[in-house]
């Protein structure tokens, strides 16, 4: 039985004031006991948020990490060990915004994945196709290539301590959501692909969906057999909306 995960990616949003308000509001929400809830604030707010949610069952992660685990001469970067030292337990790797805007390729993402795990953090590996790839019938091939960049390089065992987030790029921040059937189809195919290497790891692997998830569509998405929660962008900036999404992932 896979335990659902709902992760809120705050991206480059917030100020000290708005973030203090958001964490205060989050800390009084009724969160479901049978769902893992994680939030991913901007790097400079991590310490404040970690302290603010210390007494809640909410874990805090980073939106990115450096390609090398340990500290070193990498100006502007933050290592996975530094994130672990702060108290983070998860890190998002391969978000489509970084693949596109920072030109991160599968090789870089693989190094970040290794760095995260080596430091004891759980990576959330984001995969997803563009609209053009979907329209050309290449959605599955694209996602499989992104998963294989990890699987073939590192072996299936690394997926014991990882989460995959399927995030069709055309659904991120656009208000367009993949239908529950469209999302389920890709989730099931990712799981079947991993099962070619290990049926038991595939069965345990959490595959969460991201792309304009809101309180209004979360329950239907999370009811799908292979959707184990969500990676939520915009809607995670509102405590009422985010907690409603978390509750939709519970039983
Ligand atoms: C995301 O960026 O991971 C995301 C899913 O954003 P949104 O929910 O705003 O589409």
Boltz pocket constraint, residues with backbone or C-beta under 6 A from the ligand:
constraints:
  - pocket:
      binder: B
      contacts: [[A, 9], [A, 167], [A, 171], [A, 172], [A, 173], [A, 174], [A, 175], [A, 210], [A, 211], [A, 212], [A, 213], [A, 231], [A, 232], [A, 233], [A, 234], [A, 235]]
      max_distance: 6.0
